[in-house]
Amino acid sequence: MVTVIDSAERQRKDGTTFVALILLGGLSLVQSQNTGNFYATVKQCSIPSTFDEETAKGRIGERVPGNVVKKPCDPYEWTNKESGKVLELSHRWVYLPEGATLEEAIFEGDPEVTLADKKLRTLVLNK
């Protein structure tokens, strides 16, 4: 299961904005390459939504079946905000629905707002 922990406004290359949901995955135990000791960690990712900010904030705390998993990608530089250290990474963390494979979960482009999304938003906002 993943939990919606926050939302964030993001900007597309064309300058338009959308709201993303921030998802937190379940607990994982990982073995340190340096010490050999285990430590607990959780991974998070963001996914685009068709929600406005108010609707997205209302989803915080909701649990959704699935996991946050590592997906290979083209190498890119990432800067640790605390230490300033620059790392080259070749993966990112993505949401994987329960029962899906990584290949099935990959999509390209922006989400579309459907009539059903608009009706749901109207129902939620009018409560």
Buried (B, 14 or more C-beta within 10 A) or exposed (E): EBBBBBBEEEEEEEEEEBBBBBBBBEEEEEEEEEEEEEEEEEBBBBBBBBBBEEBBBBBEEEEBEBBBBEBEEEEEEEEEEEEEEEEEEEEEBBBBEEEBEEEEBEEEEEEEEEEEBEEBBEEEEEE
